[in-house]
Amino acid sequence: MNKQKELKKYRRYMVVTGLAAVVGTFGSLALFIALFPALVAYFGSSLVGLPFLLLLWRFESRYTDLLFRDDI
């Protein structure tokens, strides 16, 4: 039961972080495209989305460890 709650928690974290990455990346791209040249806006928006993707990677790693752990 506790394992299922933890799995559900990390799934929810991954969904929220993934949506934040998409919104942050495309939102900043829309903002930056009005202020900077297209190439600068593209790289700037990818830098804004990078921390969200790193966080998503960490949550996915913990989720996978919990999913395949046998000692629980």
C-alpha positions in Angstrom: 0.0 0.0 0.0 2.8 2.4 0.9 4.6 1.6 -2.3 1.5 2.4 -4.4 1.1 5.7 -2.6 4.8 6.6 -3.3 4.4 5.5 -7.0 1.3 7.7 -7.4 3.1 10.6 -5.8 6.0 10.4 -8.1 3.7 10.0 -11.2 1.9 13.2 -10.1 5.3 15.0 -9.7 6.4 13.9 -13.1 3.2 15.1 -14.8 3.3 18.5 -13.1 7.0 18.9 -13.8 6.5 17.9 -17.5 3.7 20.4 -17.9 5.8 23.1 -16.3 8.6 22.3 -18.7 6.3 22.6 -21.7 4.7 25.8 -20.5 8.0 27.3 -19.4 9.8 26.5 -22.6 7.1 27.7 -25.0 6.0 30.6 -22.8 9.5 31.9 -22.7 9.9 31.3 -26.4 6.9 33.4 -27.1 8.3 36.1 -24.8 11.8 36.0 -26.1 10.9 35.9 -29.8 9.4 39.4 -29.5 12.6 40.7 -27.8 15.5 38.8 -29.4 16.4 37.2 -32.8 15.0 33.8 -33.3 18.1 31.8 -32.6 18.8 33.6 -29.3 15.1 33.1 -28.3 15.3 29.4 -29.1 18.4 28.8 -27.0 17.2 31.1 -24.2 13.9 29.2 -24.0 15.7 25.9 -23.9 17.8 27.2 -21.0 14.6 28.1 -19.2 13.1 24.6 -19.7 16.3 22.8 -18.8 15.9 22.9 -15.0 12.4 21.4 -15.3 13.7 18.6 -17.5 16.5 17.8 -15.0 13.9 17.7 -12.2 11.7 15.4 -14.3 14.7 13.2 -14.9 15.3 13.0 -11.1 11.7 12.1 -10.4 11.7 9.5 -13.1 14.8 7.9 -11.7 13.3 7.7 -8.2 10.0 6.4 -9.6 11.9 3.6 -11.5 13.9 2.7 -8.4 10.8 2.5 -6.4 9.0 0.5 -9.1 11.6 -2.2 -9.4 12.7 -2.4 -5.8 12.0 -5.7 -4.2 12.6 -5.0 -0.5 9.3 -3.1 0.1 
